[in-house]
Amino acid sequence: MEKFLVVGLGNPGEQYKQTRHNAGFMCLERMHLETSQKFGINIFYEKILENKKIYFLKPMTYMNSSGIAVLEFMNFYKITVENILIIFDDISLPLGKIRVRLKGSCGGHNGMRNIIENLKTEKIKRIKIGVGNKPDNLDLDDWVLSKFCAEEMKNLEEALKNSIESLKLIIKNKASEAMNLFN
């Protein structure tokens, strides 16, 4: 049976919950998945969909070392890079928007940079969740580690819903349809 890995990026720990940098974690959490621990990785759920075994996980290695966990999981479960999808925050997209890509650079995102370095390819499917542009008066780290306010959470909910719909299409080998609908 073909295997597929869906990774939500973020940082572990209560202090990072509901922050912009944890949009990937929030997407998986929105799917109401169960958790279990293996190899320092939080495996949420294993599901059969479209004749594929899908693994959902949140790396517990912190954002900037996400590639280590993804590579270990990929190697242990023998998942090809073509069957990996990464979900993460993007400050260049307006809050509430998403963008589906089949490959590309890290775009300045350190978690994605580490994954590309560890997997040695830019040909990694991804869903970027817009968390809004950094205000001029804030440092980038302060911005991505800031929590969403109640009004922003309403906009984020739409992005999370669309991310999940995109994910379903990508799993069904309909990535082009996902890009047409949501980009």
C-alpha positions, 0 to 999 in steps of 0.5 A: 500500500502506498504511504503518504506523510502530512507534516504540520510545522510548528513549535512544541510547548504551551507558550507557542500554542495559537501563534502564527508560527504554529499554523501547520500544527493548528491545521492538523489539530483542527482535523481532530487527530489523536496523538502518540509518541515515537522517535521524538515526533508526535504522530497524530493519526494513521488513516487509509484514504484513496488506497493510501496509508496517510500519516499525520505528524507534528515534529517535536524538534522545534521549527528550525530542525523540522527536517531531522524529524521528517527525514527520520520518519520518512526513512523509518516508514519508507515514504518517498519524497513525492508522497510528502506534504508540508503545511506551514505558515507564510508571512508573505500571504495575507491572513486567511489565504493559502497557497498550494505548491508542488515544489520551490525554495524555502521562501525564507521559512527556516522550518522549510529550509531545514526540510529541504536541506535534510531531504536534499530536494525542493520538490516537496509538496506544500500548503502555505497558510497566510498569517499576514505581513510583519508590521514595520515596528516588530522584529520577525521573530516577535511577529511569527511567535505572536498569538492570533487575536480573536478577529484574526482567528476568524480569518485563520479558520477559513484558511485552515478549512481550505488547507484541509480541502486542499490536502484531500485533493492532493492525496487524491492526486488532484494537486492541480485542482487544489491549486486552481481552487485555492491559490 
